[in-house]
Amino acid sequence: MTMPKEDTNTMRALQGLESSSSSERLQATLAVGTTPDPRFIDKLIERCAIEPDFYVRDMLTWALTRHSSSMTVPKLIDELRSARAQARSQALHTLSKIGDRQAWPAITQALLTDADDEVARSAWRAAVVLVPEGAEPELAGVLATQLGRGERETQLSLSRALVALGTVILPTLRAAMTDPAPRVRQHAIATERLLRDPDAGFEFAIEEAKRIVALGTTSKEG
């Protein structure tokens, strides 16, 4: 008995998604996204959790956005409880691209403060996309608890997320500028600079903030 062509194509695509070749996985994901089929959703999400290639992961997210959000969003929310950091991070990234605000309640404080930097950064980006009107100050307060965290790339991600919320972040930033930790004060000052002058660049803003904090510390000591 000959397998129908549609089923043959489905099997070929599923096999392609698990190929050892990243270019074959990329092509298979492109094909699935070009012709969306609900039967692929679980496999796409499964691959997101383990896919090692950045470009394939990005294509997996694109393919998921091509399917009905009513089918993808609940499954992606389930992934946020995964023990695997990449599963959480990629699910958050995909939710931010889909932009369905029904996912907002799933962006918990635990995710926004996740110990894994990639998960936290993805949560910050998703949060500013999905936050409902009126909830921005509360979100800013949670994000501010992460000021001073990590290396430059992580700090820049947080600053961008805060700046995306607009001037509502100012009271929170000004409070952080008096934090006992110099790194927190520096990051708060740099973020406020970026809010006022987005073209200044984060590197310039953080170096200027360091000088301000150093002078402030010196004047107190003096």
C-alpha positions in Angstrom: 0.0 0.0 0.0 1.4 3.4 -1.1 1.5 6.1 1.5 -0.4 9.3 0.4 1.9 12.0 -0.8 0.8 14.4 2.0 1.8 11.8 4.6 5.1 11.2 2.8 5.9 14.9 2.9 5.0 15.1 6.6 7.3 12.2 7.4 10.1 13.8 5.4 9.7 17.1 7.2 9.6 15.4 10.6 12.8 13.5 9.7 14.4 16.7 8.4 13.7 18.5 11.8 15.8 15.8 13.5 18.6 15.6 10.9 22.2 15.8 12.1 22.8 18.6 9.5 21.8 22.1 10.7 21.2 23.2 7.1 18.7 20.3 6.6 17.0 21.2 9.9 16.8 24.8 8.7 15.3 23.8 5.4 12.8 21.5 7.0 11.7 24.2 9.5 11.3 26.7 6.6 9.1 24.2 4.8 6.9 23.6 7.9 6.5 27.3 8.5 5.7 27.9 4.8 2.9 25.4 4.9 1.6 25.5 8.6 0.1 22.2 9.9 -1.0 21.8 13.5 0.6 18.3 13.5 4.0 19.9 13.6 3.5 22.2 16.6 4.6 19.7 19.2 7.7 18.7 17.2 8.6 22.4 16.7 8.4 23.1 20.4 10.3 20.0 21.2 13.1 21.0 18.9 13.2 24.5 20.4 14.3 23.0 23.7 17.3 21.1 22.3 18.2 22.8 19.0 21.9 23.9 19.2 22.0 26.2 16.2 20.9 29.8 16.7 19.6 30.2 13.1 17.6 27.1 13.3 16.1 28.1 16.7 15.1 31.5 15.1 13.5 29.6 12.2 11.7 27.3 14.7 10.2 30.4 16.4 9.2 31.8 13.0 7.5 28.6 12.1 5.6 28.6 15.3 4.4 32.1 14.7 2.9 30.9 11.5 0.5 28.6 13.3 -2.7 29.6 15.2 -1.8 31.3 18.5 -4.8 29.5 20.1 -2.9 26.3 19.6 0.7 27.4 20.2 0.4 29.7 23.2 -0.9 27.2 25.7 1.8 24.7 24.7 4.5 27.4 24.9 3.2 28.4 28.4 3.6 24.8 29.5 7.3 25.0 28.4 7.9 27.8 30.8 7.8 25.2 33.6 10.5 23.1 32.0 13.6 22.2 33.9 15.6 22.9 30.7 16.8 26.5 30.5 16.8 26.6 26.7 13.2 25.4 26.7 12.1 28.2 28.9 14.2 30.8 27.1 13.0 29.8 23.6 9.4 29.6 24.7 9.6 33.1 26.1 11.3 34.4 22.9 8.5 32.8 20.8 5.7 34.2 23.0 7.3 37.7 22.6 7.2 37.2 18.8 3.6 36.0 18.8 2.6 38.9 21.0 -0.6 37.4 22.4 -1.3 39.1 25.7 -3.2 36.1 27.0 0.3 34.8 27.8 1.0 37.8 30.2 0.0 35.9 33.5 2.6 33.3 32.7 5.4 35.8 32.8 6.1 35.3 36.5 8.5 37.0 38.8 10.4 33.7 39.0 11.0 33.9 35.2 11.9 37.6 35.3 14.5 36.8 38.0 15.5 33.4 36.6 19.1 32.4 37.6 19.9 31.7 33.9 20.8 34.9 32.2 19.3 33.8 28.8 16.0 32.9 30.4 15.8 36.2 32.3 16.7 38.2 29.3 14.1 36.5 27.2 11.6 37.0 30.0 12.4 40.8 30.1 11.8 41.1 26.4 8.6 39.1 26.5 7.3 41.1 29.5 7.6 44.5 27.8 5.8 43.2 24.7 3.0 41.5 26.6 2.5 43.9 29.7 -1.1 45.2 29.8 -1.8 48.9 30.0 -1.5 50.0 33.6 0.8 47.2 34.8 4.0 48.9 33.6 5.0 50.4 37.0 4.7 47.1 38.8 6.8 45.4 36.0 9.4 48.2 36.3 9.6 47.5 40.0 10.4 43.8 39.4 12.9 44.5 36.6 14.6 47.1 38.8 15.5 44.2 41.3 17.8 42.9 38.5 19.8 46.2 38.1 23.5 45.5 38.3 23.1 41.9 37.3 25.6 40.1 35.0 27.9 41.3 32.3 27.4 44.2 29.8 25.2 42.2 27.4 22.8 41.2 30.2 22.8 44.8 31.6 22.1 46.2 28.2 19.1 43.8 27.7 17.7 45.0 31.0 18.2 48.6 30.3 16.5 48.2 26.9 13.5 46.5 28.5 13.2 49.2 31.1 13.5 52.0 28.5 10.8 50.3 26.4 8.4 51.0 29.3 8.9 54.7 29.0 9.0 57.4 31.6 7.0 55.3 34.0 10.4 53.8 35.1 11.8 57.1 36.4 10.7 56.8 40.1 12.0 53.3 40.2 15.3 54.3 38.7 15.7 57.2 41.0 15.2 54.9 44.0 17.8 52.5 42.6 20.3 55.4 42.3 20.5 55.5 46.1 21.1 51.7 46.4 24.1 50.7 48.6 25.6 48.7 45.8 27.7 50.7 43.3 26.8 48.4 40.4 23.1 48.9 40.9 23.6 52.7 41.1 25.7 52.7 38.0 23.2 50.6 36.0 20.3 52.8 37.2 22.1 56.0 36.1 23.1 54.5 32.8 19.5 53.4 32.1 18.2 56.8 32.9 20.7 58.3 30.5 19.5 55.9 27.7 15.9 56.9 28.4 16.8 60.6 28.0 19.2 60.0 25.0 18.7 56.7 23.2 21.4 57.6 20.8 24.1 57.9 23.5 24.9 54.2 23.5 25.1 51.9 26.5 28.9 51.8 26.7 29.1 55.6 26.9 26.2 55.7 29.4 27.7 53.1 31.7 31.1 54.7 31.7 29.6 58.1 32.5 27.5 56.4 35.3 30.7 54.9 36.7 32.3 58.4 36.9 29.2 59.8 38.6 29.1 57.0 41.2 32.8 57.3 41.8 32.5 61.1 42.3 29.5 60.6 44.5 31.4 58.1 46.6 34.5 60.3 46.8 32.4 63.4 47.9 30.8 61.3 50.6 34.1 60.1 51.8 35.6 63.5 51.6 
